[in-house]
Amino acid sequence: MPTIVEFRLAQSQPGQNLLPLPIGKYVLYYFPPPVLTGADLALAESMKTSEGQAYVHIEFNRQGTQRLAQLTQFNGGRWLLITVDGKLVAEPRIGAPISDGIINMTTGTDIEAARIVNGLIGAIGHEGNPK
C-alpha cells in the first residue's frame, strides 16, 4: 500500500470551516481538503547547503507545479502542512509565489531531513492518494 502524502493550507487565525492543529506553543488552523498529494510529487531528496545546513528538496510534477504556483500566488504568509500517513512532518511558511515547482525546506538535522524524504518518496506519483 502506498504512503499517503497530503499538503494542506493553514493560517494563524481561526476561521469558518478551519480545524485547529496545536504545534508546540502555537496553534495553526488548517483547511481540511488537501491542496496537493503524493500524486503531484516528482522528486524528494535530502541535501546540504554549502555551509552544511540540512534541507529537504522537493520537486513537483507538471500538474503539481501548476497547483503549487496557483496556491502560493494567493496564500503568502500561510503555512503548507505536510503530512505522511496522517502525521505532520513539516509546516513550511509560504513566502513568495513558487512558480518553478520546487520547495527547499531547511531542517534541524540530517536525520530529520532523511525522515521527511523517506516519507515523501513512498508516495511519489501514486494516483491513489485521496484528494
Residue pairs with C-beta under 8 A, 6 or more apart in sequence:
2 38
2 122
2 123
2 126
2 128
2 129
3 38
3 84
3 85
3 119
3 120
3 122
3 123
3 126
4 37
4 38
4 83
4 84
4 85
4 86
4 123
4 129
4 130
5 37
5 38
5 41
5 82
5 83
5 84
5 119
5 120
5 122
5 123
5 129
6 34
6 36
6 37
6 38
6 82
6 83
6 129
6 130
7 34
7 35
7 36
7 37
7 40
7 80
7 81
7 82
7 83
8 30
8 31
8 32
8 33
8 34
8 35
8 80
8 81
8 83
9 30
9 31
9 35
9 71
9 75
9 78
9 79
9 80
9 81
10 21
10 28
10 29
10 30
10 31
10 78
10 79
10 80
10 81
10 91
11 18
11 28
11 29
11 30
11 77
11 78
11 79
12 26
12 27
12 28
12 29
13 29
14 20
14 29
15 29
17 31
17 32
18 29
18 30
18 31
19 29
19 30
19 32
20 27
20 28
20 29
21 27
21 28
21 29
21 30
21 81
21 88
23 88
23 91
28 79
28 81
28 91
30 81
33 131
34 129
34 130
34 131
35 67
35 71
35 80
36 60
36 64
36 67
36 68
36 71
37 123
37 129
37 130
37 131
38 120
38 122
38 123
38 124
38 125
38 126
38 129
39 63
39 64
39 123
39 125
39 126
39 127
39 128
39 129
40 60
40 61
40 63
40 64
40 67
40 68
41 58
41 59
41 60
41 61
41 64
41 120
41 123
41 124
41 125
42 59
42 60
42 61
42 64
42 101
42 124
42 125
43 57
43 58
43 59
43 124
44 56
44 57
44 58
44 59
44 116
44 117
44 120
44 121
44 124
45 56
45 57
45 117
46 54
46 55
46 56
46 57
46 110
46 113
46 114
46 116
46 117
47 54
47 55
47 56
47 57
47 104
47 113
48 54
48 55
48 110
49 55
53 106
54 106
54 107
54 108
54 109
54 110
54 112
54 113
55 104
55 105
55 106
55 107
55 113
56 90
56 103
56 104
56 105
56 107
56 113
56 116
56 117
56 120
57 102
57 103
57 104
58 102
58 103
58 104
58 105
58 120
59 101
59 102
60 67
60 68
60 101
60 102
60 103
61 101
61 125
62 101
64 101
65 99
65 100
65 101
68 98
68 101
68 103
69 97
69 98
69 99
69 101
72 94
72 96
72 97
72 98
73 97
75 94
76 94
76 95
76 96
76 97
77 93
77 94
78 93
78 94
79 91
79 92
79 93
79 94
80 91
80 92
80 93
80 94
80 103
81 88
81 90
81 91
82 88
82 89
82 90
82 91
82 92
82 116
82 120
83 89
84 116
84 119
84 120
84 122
84 123
85 119
89 115
89 116
89 119
90 105
90 107
90 116
92 103
92 105
105 116
107 113
107 116
123 129
